[in-house]
Amino acid sequence: MATTDRRLRPYFPRTASFAGPSASRTPALSLALDRRALYFDCRHPTDLEELLKTYDFEADAAPMARACPGIALLTESGISKFEDR
């Protein structure tokens, strides 16, 4: 059986309601899975960085059209990766 080297890290986006000591006991809302590097390791490019650098968004506008409502939802909801927003 072949194995694939992947990096897995829980991702904990925060909202104002998560701030405080109980935030460390909040389950992850998503997982970051990457074959190249952990998302916080700036020494190596991640899968997402490579995709954003090489994908032709002008030729394929569908991903941006799908992403825009999600970006708006995150922005309006106040969700942040930083606790002191």
C-alpha positions in Angstrom: 0.0 0.0 0.0 1.4 3.4 -1.0 1.4 6.2 1.5 1.2 9.9 0.8 3.1 12.4 2.9 0.5 14.9 4.0 0.5 17.6 6.7 -2.6 17.8 8.9 -3.2 20.6 11.3 -6.5 21.6 13.0 -7.5 25.2 12.2 -9.3 27.3 14.9 -11.0 30.4 13.4 -12.1 32.6 16.3 -15.1 34.8 16.9 -15.7 37.2 19.8 -17.8 34.5 21.5 -14.8 32.2 21.5 -12.4 34.7 23.2 -11.1 33.7 26.6 -9.9 30.6 28.4 -12.6 28.4 26.9 -11.2 29.0 23.4 -8.5 26.3 23.9 -11.3 23.7 24.5 -13.2 24.7 21.3 -13.2 22.0 18.7 -11.6 22.8 15.3 -14.0 24.2 12.8 -11.9 22.9 9.9 -8.7 21.1 9.2 -5.8 22.3 7.0 -4.5 19.5 4.9 -1.4 20.1 2.8 1.1 17.9 1.0 3.9 20.5 0.9 4.1 22.2 4.3 2.1 23.2 7.4 0.3 26.5 6.7 2.2 28.4 9.4 5.7 27.3 8.2 6.9 30.2 6.1 10.1 28.3 5.1 8.2 26.2 2.5 5.4 27.0 0.0 2.1 25.4 0.7 -0.3 23.7 -1.8 -2.5 26.8 -1.5 0.4 29.2 -2.3 1.3 27.2 -5.4 -2.3 27.1 -6.6 -2.7 30.8 -6.2 0.6 31.5 -7.9 -0.1 29.2 -10.9 -3.9 29.0 -11.5 -5.3 31.0 -14.4 -8.2 32.7 -12.7 -8.9 34.9 -15.7 -9.5 31.8 -17.9 -11.7 30.2 -15.3 -13.8 32.7 -13.4 -16.0 30.0 -11.8 -13.8 29.5 -8.6 -13.9 33.3 -7.9 -17.6 33.4 -8.5 -18.1 30.6 -6.0 -15.7 32.1 -3.5 -17.1 35.7 -3.4 -20.3 34.8 -1.3 -18.1 32.8 1.2 -15.7 35.7 1.5 -18.5 38.1 2.1 -20.0 35.8 4.7 -16.7 35.5 6.6 -16.1 39.2 6.5 -19.6 40.1 7.7 -19.7 37.5 10.5 -16.5 38.7 12.2 -14.7 35.4 12.0 -11.0 35.8 12.2 -7.9 33.7 12.7 -6.9 36.3 15.3 -8.5 36.4 18.8 -8.1 40.1 19.3 -10.0 41.3 16.3 
